[in-house]
Amino acid sequence: MLNSKFEQIYNEYYSQLVFFCYKVLGNKMDAEDAVGNVFYNLLKIGKTDIEKIRGYLYISAINECRNVIRRKKTQDKAYSKGIDADEVDYIKLKSALIDAAFKQANLKLQPKAKDIFLLKYIHGLSSKEISVAVNRSISTVRNTLSQSLQKIRPAFNQYEY
């Protein structure tokens, strides 16, 4: 069962975010997918007590819109170059390996470091935005990111891409 704080945030911002993403993407289904990803990521990190939730959601929505645009460009390039299904399967496999390495590496991080890492590399926030969201100095955020990268690099080295 979803917690009531998450449901409240979802009910309050879902329609606004879909409208916003629709204006950016020009496609209602893409907009709904992007907003779904925003809320999925919010639920996945388990943080509903973010101080400036509206700003966080809109920044996440912008980043998801960018991801949709990037994916469409990549797909268009692939189709124009005549990439076949086997190559697409290889790309999916490579992506799955990267995801597995990330999940394994992510287990090695402390909860606060994990939050900072996810905000930076999954949600695309800047160090300044993260420092505001987690109530830490920018230098602390940067140091935490550097230490986190050092801890997780070995997990990626065991996979061949």
Backbone as JSON, one array per atom type, in Angstrom:
{
  "sequence": "MLNSKFEQIYNEYYSQLVFFCYKVLGNKMDAEDAVGNVFYNLLKIGKTDIEKIRGYLYISAINECRNVIRRKKTQDKAYSKGIDADEVDYIKLKSALIDAAFKQANLKLQPKAKDIFLLKYIHGLSSKEISVAVNRSISTVRNTLSQSLQKIRPAFNQYEY",
  "N": [[0.84, -1.19, 0.0], [0.54, 2.19, -0.84], [2.1, 5.0, 0.74], [0.38, 7.59, 2.49], [1.34, 10.19, 2.17], [2.79, 10.09, -0.23], [0.67, 9.49, -1.99], [-0.83, 11.82, -1.7], [0.92, 13.75, -2.77], [1.11, 12.73, -5.37], [-1.59, 12.94, -6.26], [-1.9, 15.7, -6.14], [0.02, 16.76, -7.95], [0.17, 15.27, -10.36], [-1.53, 15.77, -12.71], [-0.77, 18.39, -13.33], [1.94, 18.03, -13.95], [1.78, 16.28, -16.14], [0.55, 17.94, -18.01], [2.55, 19.91, -18.23], [4.72, 18.35, -19.23], [3.55, 17.52, -21.6], [3.43, 19.92, -23.0], [6.14, 20.27, -23.46], [6.9, 17.93, -24.85], [4.91, 17.4, -26.74], [3.31, 15.18, -27.1], [0.84, 13.21, -25.77], [0.94, 10.58, -24.69], [3.7, 10.14, -24.37], [4.19, 12.16, -22.53], [2.67, 11.28, -20.33], [4.05, 8.9, -19.78], [6.57, 9.93, -19.07], [5.94, 11.39, -16.75], [4.99, 9.32, -15.19], [7.39, 7.95, -14.81], [8.73, 9.85, -13.28], [7.24, 9.79, -10.87], [7.54, 7.11, -10.24], [10.31, 6.99, -9.77], [10.43, 8.7, -7.58], [8.99, 7.22, -5.72], [10.62, 4.99, -5.63], [13.03, 5.96, -4.47], [12.01, 6.56, -2.06], [11.58, 8.95, -0.73], [9.52, 11.25, 0.45], [9.5, 13.45, 1.88], [10.8, 15.64, 0.94], [12.04, 18.9, 0.99], [11.43, 21.0, -0.89], [9.29, 20.0, -2.71], [7.76, 20.5, -5.0], [9.5, 21.88, -6.77], [11.44, 19.89, -7.0], [9.94, 17.86, -8.29], [9.29, 19.1, -10.74], [11.85, 19.58, -11.82], [12.69, 16.95, -12.04], [10.78, 16.13, -13.9], [11.49, 17.66, -16.13], [13.99, 16.53, -16.66], [13.18, 13.91, -17.28], [11.72, 14.43, -19.59], [13.8, 15.26, -21.23], [15.15, 12.83, -21.37], [13.27, 11.29, -22.8], [13.27, 12.64, -25.24], [15.96, 12.25, -25.99], [15.97, 9.42, -26.21], [14.18, 9.09, -28.34], [15.59, 10.37, -30.4], [17.8, 8.69, -30.54], [16.55, 6.3, -31.28], [15.52, 7.08, -33.76], [17.91, 7.55, -35.16], [18.95, 4.95, -35.11], [17.02, 3.54, -36.61], [17.27, 4.89, -39.04], [19.8, 4.14, -39.76], [19.46, 1.53, -40.21], [19.6, -0.46, -38.21], [19.38, -3.73, -37.04], [17.17, -6.17, -35.41], [18.72, -7.92, -33.82], [20.9, -6.34, -33.07], [19.61, -4.4, -31.59], [18.71, -6.0, -29.49], [21.2, -6.64, -28.36], [21.97, -4.13, -27.47], [20.02, -3.74, -25.52], [20.71, -5.82, -23.77], [23.24, -4.97, -22.96], [22.53, -2.65, -21.63], [21.06, -3.81, -19.55], [23.11, -5.15, -18.2], [24.62, -3.0, -17.31], [22.72, -1.84, -15.6], [22.52, -3.91, -13.69], [25.11, -3.89, -12.63], [25.09, -1.34, -11.54], [23.08, -1.59, -9.58], [24.25, -3.5, -7.87], [26.53, -2.11, -7.06], [25.35, 0.07, -5.84], [24.4, -0.96, -3.49], [26.54, -0.87, -1.81], [26.74, 1.64, -0.81], [26.25, 4.11, 1.75], [23.13, 5.14, 3.26], [22.64, 8.04, 3.08], [24.61, 8.81, 1.25], [23.79, 7.28, -0.89], [21.32, 8.48, -1.5], [22.2, 11.02, -2.36], [23.79, 10.28, -4.53], [21.86, 9.07, -6.23], [20.2, 11.28, -6.73], [21.94, 12.86, -8.21], [22.96, 11.25, -10.42], [20.84, 9.72, -11.42], [18.54, 11.29, -11.35], [19.53, 13.65, -12.31], [20.13, 16.09, -11.04], [21.84, 19.12, -10.15], [24.86, 19.76, -8.24], [24.41, 21.89, -6.55], [21.58, 21.99, -6.44], [21.13, 19.56, -5.22], [22.38, 19.97, -2.76], [20.65, 21.77, -1.58], [18.33, 20.2, -1.47], [19.03, 18.08, 0.26], [19.96, 19.37, 2.43], [22.72, 19.97, 2.91], [26.12, 21.16, 2.6], [27.51, 22.4, -0.5], [30.11, 21.54, -0.98], [30.25, 19.28, 0.66], [28.39, 17.64, -0.63], [29.68, 17.29, -3.11], [32.05, 15.98, -2.28], [30.95, 13.65, -1.19], [29.83, 12.53, -3.5], [32.16, 12.03, -4.99], [33.47, 10.15, -3.33], [31.55, 8.13, -3.4], [31.61, 7.37, -6.1], [34.17, 6.27, -6.21], [33.78, 4.04, -4.61], [31.97, 2.5, -6.09], [33.05, 1.98, -8.6], [34.62, -0.48, -8.87], [32.6, -2.44, -9.1], [31.57, -2.03, -11.63], [33.73, -2.67, -13.2], [33.84, -5.44, -13.32], [32.08, -6.28, -15.23], [31.86, -6.81, -18.7], [31.48, -4.64, -21.31]],
  "CA": [[0.0, 0.0, 0.0], [1.3, 3.43, -0.91], [1.89, 5.83, 1.91], [-0.57, 8.67, 2.21], [2.08, 11.38, 1.72], [3.05, 9.89, -1.65], [-0.62, 9.62, -2.68], [-1.19, 13.24, -1.68], [1.8, 14.4, -3.75], [0.7, 12.24, -6.69], [-2.89, 13.54, -6.6], [-1.75, 17.14, -6.3], [0.9, 17.2, -9.02], [0.17, 14.44, -11.56], [-2.14, 16.46, -13.86], [0.07, 19.55, -13.66], [3.17, 17.55, -14.57], [1.43, 15.75, -17.47], [0.34, 19.12, -18.86], [3.87, 20.49, -18.44], [5.49, 17.47, -20.13], [2.89, 17.55, -22.9], [3.88, 21.15, -23.65], [7.53, 20.07, -23.88], [7.06, 16.8, -25.76], [3.93, 17.44, -27.82], [2.66, 13.89, -27.24], [0.25, 12.93, -24.47], [1.43, 9.31, -24.15], [5.07, 10.36, -23.9], [4.1, 12.98, -21.33], [2.21, 10.42, -19.23], [5.16, 8.0, -19.45], [7.59, 10.71, -18.38], [5.45, 11.69, -15.39], [4.99, 8.03, -14.5], [8.77, 7.7, -14.4], [9.04, 10.78, -12.19], [6.66, 9.29, -9.62], [8.19, 5.82, -9.95], [11.61, 7.29, -9.16], [10.17, 9.26, -6.25], [8.59, 6.09, -4.88], [11.78, 4.11, -5.51], [13.97, 6.48, -3.48], [11.32, 6.55, -0.78], [11.66, 10.25, -0.08], [8.38, 12.12, 0.2], [9.64, 14.58, 2.79], [11.72, 16.6, 0.32], [11.61, 20.23, 1.41], [10.81, 21.74, -2.0], [8.84, 18.88, -3.54], [7.28, 21.0, -6.3], [10.69, 22.1, -7.58], [12.04, 18.58, -7.26], [9.13, 17.16, -9.29], [9.42, 19.76, -12.05], [13.2, 19.31, -12.32], [12.67, 15.55, -12.47], [9.98, 16.06, -15.12], [12.33, 18.2, -17.21], [14.99, 15.51, -16.97], [12.5, 12.8, -17.96], [11.42, 14.9, -20.95], [15.08, 15.17, -21.96], [15.4, 11.41, -21.63], [12.37, 10.87, -23.87], [13.78, 13.25, -26.48], [17.19, 11.52, -26.31], [15.61, 8.08, -26.68], [13.58, 9.21, -29.67], [16.67, 10.67, -31.34], [18.59, 7.47, -30.68], [15.75, 5.36, -32.07], [15.48, 7.57, -35.14], [19.22, 7.28, -35.76], [19.07, 3.5, -35.3], [16.18, 3.15, -37.73], [17.81, 5.44, -40.28], [21.01, 3.39, -40.09], [19.07, 0.16, -40.5], [20.03, -1.4, -37.17], [18.41, -4.83, -36.99], [16.66, -6.58, -34.1], [19.79, -8.5, -33.01], [21.68, -5.25, -32.48], [18.78, -3.78, -30.56], [18.77, -6.92, -28.35], [22.52, -6.47, -27.75], [21.94, -2.86, -26.75], [19.21, -3.97, -24.33], [21.51, -6.65, -22.88], [24.28, -4.1, -22.42], [21.85, -1.79, -20.67], [20.73, -4.64, -18.39], [24.35, -5.38, -17.46], [24.94, -1.75, -16.63], [21.77, -1.74, -14.49], [22.91, -4.89, -12.66], [26.33, -3.38, -11.98], [24.71, -0.19, -10.73], [22.36, -2.06, -8.39], [25.22, -4.13, -6.98], [27.38, -1.05, -6.51], [24.51, 0.93, -5.03], [24.25, -1.6, -2.19], [27.72, -0.57, -1.01], [26.71, 3.03, -0.36], [25.46, 4.47, 2.92], [21.85, 5.72, 2.82], [22.74, 9.45, 2.68], [25.41, 8.83, 0.03], [22.94, 6.7, -1.93], [20.36, 9.52, -1.89], [22.93, 12.04, -3.11], [24.19, 9.65, -5.79], [20.66, 8.93, -7.08], [19.76, 12.6, -7.16], [22.88, 13.35, -9.21], [23.15, 10.45, -11.62], [19.58, 9.19, -11.93], [17.58, 12.38, -11.55], [20.2, 14.71, -13.05], [20.21, 17.36, -10.33], [23.18, 19.68, -9.98], [25.34, 19.69, -6.85], [23.74, 22.97, -5.81], [20.2, 21.57, -6.19], [21.18, 18.46, -4.25], [22.72, 20.52, -1.45], [19.41, 22.35, -1.04], [17.38, 19.12, -1.21], [19.44, 17.24, 1.41], [20.39, 20.28, 3.49], [24.17, 19.82, 3.11], [26.88, 22.14, 1.82], [27.86, 21.94, -1.84], [31.37, 20.78, -0.9], [29.93, 17.96, 1.23], [27.74, 16.88, -1.7], [30.71, 16.91, -4.09], [32.92, 14.98, -1.66], [30.17, 12.41, -1.09], [29.74, 11.97, -4.86], [33.48, 11.52, -5.34], [33.69, 8.93, -2.55], [30.62, 7.12, -3.91], [32.14, 6.87, -7.37], [35.32, 5.41, -5.9], [33.29, 2.78, -4.06], [31.2, 1.67, -7.02], [33.81, 1.65, -9.82], [34.98, -1.91, -9.0], [31.44, -3.24, -9.53], [31.42, -1.88, -13.07], [34.88, -3.28, -13.86], [33.67, -6.88, -13.48], [31.24, -6.53, -16.39], [32.4, -6.37, -19.97], [30.45, -4.0, -22.12]],
  "C": [[0.89, 1.25, 0.0], [1.07, 4.26, 0.35], [1.06, 7.05, 1.53], [0.12, 9.95, 1.74], [2.37, 11.28, 0.23], [1.75, 10.08, -2.45], [-1.05, 11.08, -2.76], [-0.37, 14.0, -2.72], [1.37, 14.02, -5.16], [-0.6, 12.93, -7.13], [-2.78, 15.04, -6.87], [-1.0, 17.53, -7.57], [0.81, 16.43, -10.33], [-0.35, 15.2, -12.79], [-1.29, 17.65, -14.3], [1.33, 19.11, -14.42], [2.91, 16.97, -15.97], [1.25, 16.92, -18.43], [1.68, 19.76, -19.21], [4.67, 19.66, -19.44], [4.87, 17.44, -21.53], [3.31, 18.8, -23.69], [5.3, 21.01, -24.18], [7.63, 19.05, -24.99], [6.08, 16.79, -26.94], [3.2, 16.12, -28.04], [2.15, 13.48, -25.86], [0.78, 11.63, -23.87], [2.85, 9.43, -23.63], [5.08, 11.17, -22.61], [3.68, 12.14, -20.12], [3.31, 9.44, -18.81], [6.23, 8.72, -18.65], [7.17, 10.98, -16.93], [5.37, 10.4, -14.56], [6.38, 7.69, -13.99], [9.18, 8.61, -13.24], [8.51, 10.23, -10.86], [7.22, 7.92, -9.25], [9.53, 6.06, -9.25], [11.45, 7.87, -7.76], [9.82, 8.14, -5.27], [9.79, 5.18, -4.61], [12.79, 4.64, -4.48], [13.33, 6.61, -2.11], [11.34, 7.86, -0.02], [10.44, 11.08, -0.47], [8.45, 13.36, 1.09], [10.64, 15.61, 2.27], [11.15, 18.0, 0.56], [10.87, 20.99, 0.31], [10.36, 20.74, -3.05], [8.39, 19.35, -4.92], [8.47, 21.21, -7.24], [11.36, 20.8, -7.96], [11.28, 17.85, -8.37], [9.28, 17.78, -10.67], [10.82, 19.55, -12.65], [13.28, 17.87, -12.81], [11.89, 15.39, -13.77], [10.77, 16.58, -16.33], [13.36, 17.16, -17.63], [14.37, 14.31, -17.68], [12.14, 13.19, -19.4], [12.69, 14.85, -21.81], [15.4, 13.73, -22.31], [14.54, 10.89, -22.78], [12.87, 11.39, -25.21], [15.05, 12.53, -26.93], [16.9, 10.13, -26.87], [15.04, 8.12, -28.08], [14.65, 9.5, -30.73], [17.51, 9.43, -31.6], [17.84, 6.44, -31.53], [15.7, 5.79, -33.54], [16.8, 7.31, -35.86], [19.38, 5.79, -36.05], [18.25, 3.05, -36.5], [16.74, 3.66, -39.05], [19.08, 4.73, -40.72], [20.71, 1.93, -40.37], [19.55, -0.84, -39.49], [18.95, -2.47, -37.03], [18.09, -5.22, -35.55], [17.75, -7.17, -33.23], [20.63, -7.42, -32.34], [20.91, -4.55, -31.38], [18.79, -4.66, -29.31], [20.11, -6.79, -27.62], [22.55, -5.19, -26.93], [21.13, -3.01, -25.46], [19.98, -4.8, -23.3], [22.59, -5.81, -22.19], [23.7, -3.18, -21.35], [21.5, -2.56, -19.4], [21.97, -4.92, -17.54], [24.76, -4.14, -16.68], [24.02, -1.55, -15.42], [22.14, -2.68, -13.35], [24.14, -4.41, -11.9], [25.98, -2.21, -11.08], [24.0, -0.64, -9.45], [23.31, -2.7, -7.38], [26.09, -3.08, -6.29], [26.6, -0.18, -5.53], [24.32, 0.36, -3.62], [25.4, -1.26, -1.25], [27.69, 0.83, -0.41], [25.85, 3.18, 0.89], [24.18, 5.17, 2.46], [21.94, 7.18, 2.34], [23.52, 9.57, 1.38], [24.6, 8.3, -1.14], [21.93, 7.74, -2.43], [21.03, 10.57, -2.77], [23.31, 11.51, -4.49], [23.0, 9.53, -6.74], [20.18, 10.28, -7.59], [20.65, 13.15, -8.28], [22.8, 12.56, -10.52], [21.89, 9.81, -12.18], [18.62, 10.32, -12.25], [18.2, 13.61, -12.21], [20.25, 16.06, -12.36], [21.66, 17.83, -10.24], [23.58, 19.56, -8.51], [24.65, 20.74, -5.99], [22.3, 22.56, -5.46], [20.16, 20.46, -5.14], [21.47, 19.01, -2.86], [21.5, 21.15, -0.79], [18.46, 21.23, -0.63], [17.74, 18.31, 0.03], [19.98, 18.06, 2.57], [21.84, 20.03, 3.91], [24.88, 20.87, 2.28], [27.24, 21.53, 0.46], [29.14, 21.11, -1.79], [31.14, 19.39, -0.31], [29.29, 17.07, 0.17], [28.79, 16.4, -2.7], [31.65, 15.84, -3.53], [32.21, 13.63, -1.56], [30.07, 11.74, -2.46], [31.07, 11.35, -5.28], [33.76, 10.2, -4.62], [32.78, 7.8, -3.04], [31.12, 6.53, -5.21], [33.32, 5.94, -7.15], [34.86, 4.05, -5.38], [32.64, 1.89, -5.11], [31.96, 1.31, -8.3], [34.16, 0.17, -9.94], [33.81, -2.78, -9.47], [31.26, -3.16, -11.05], [32.57, -2.57, -13.82], [34.71, -4.78, -14.09], [32.77, -7.25, -14.64], [31.94, -6.04, -17.64], [31.26, -5.81, -20.79], [30.86, -4.1, -23.56]]
}
